[in-house]
Structures are given as structure tokens and as C-alpha cells.
Amino acid sequence: MSRYVTVSAKVPRELREKAAKFGINVNQLIRRALEEEVRRREREHLKGMAQEVSLILSKVPAEDIVRIVREDRVRG
């Protein structure tokens, strides 16, 4: 079973012809653009999660965090 799926997009014929004229590999271009956009969105998502965690941790006293870390080191 293939691990790939087919994704298609409709573009004006003129655009496709121009891409062919300039030797643009449309499949490779679409794949690369999609990979870059997914990476960008993943970074945005992780940044948002980090901000949420930061907000939560800002409400916890520093002494409690230090105590928890020290206790964890002793266990580990």
C-alpha cells in the first residue's frame, strides 16, 4: 500500500503552459510549498502552546517550581 496520496489543483491552462515553458516542476513545487506551510503552522501552534504554558507557570510561585524540580531529581 502506498504511503502517498494524490492532491490535485485546477490552474489556468496559460499558467500551466508558462510553468512548463520555464521548466518548473509543478509537483515538486507544490510539495515543497505545502511542506513549508505545514512547518510554519506547526511553529505557530507550538508558539501558542508555549505562551499558554508560560501564562500558567507565571501563576506558580518560583519556590514551588524549584522544590518540584529538586524532588524530581532526587527520584530520578
N, C-alpha and C positions, 0 to 999 in steps of 0.2 A: 504494500500500500504506500502510495506517495505521501511525502510529508509536505508537499506544496499544494497550493490551491491557485486557481486561475482567477485573476482580477482583471476586469475589463473597464475601459472608459471610452466614451464616444468623444471624438475630437473632430473638428472640421477637416475635411479632406485636404484643404490647402495647407493646414498646419502639419498634417502627417507628411505631405509631399515635401514641404520645406525641411522637416526634420530628416527625411531620407536624403535630400539633396546635400545637407551638411553632415551626413554620416552619423547622425545621432542615434544611438541605440536606445530606443524608447523603453524597452523592457528594463534595461539596466538603470536608466534614468528614473523611472517610476519606482523601482525597487529601492534605489539609493535615497530618493526624496521621502519615501514612506518610512524607511529606517530612521532617517534624520528627524522626521516629525515625531515618531514614536519616542525616540530618545529625548527630544525636547519636552514632550508632555510628561514623560517619566520623571525628568528632573523637576518640572513644575510641581508634580504631585508630591515628590519627596520633600521639596522645599516647603510645601504647605504642611505636610505631616511634621516636619522639623519645627515649624513655627507653632503648631498645636502643642507639641511636646514641650517646647520651651515655655509656653504660656502655663502649662500645667506645673512644670518644675519650678517656675518662678514663685509659685504659691507654697512650695515646700521649703521650710527653713533649711539653710545650708548645713546646720549642725545635724539635722536628721539624715541628710544625704551622705555626709561624711560618716556618720555612725553606721548606716546601712552598708556602705561600701566596705568599711573596715570589717564588719561582721561577715560579709560575704567572702572577703579574703581569708578570714580565719577558717571558714567552712571549706574553702576551695583548696 
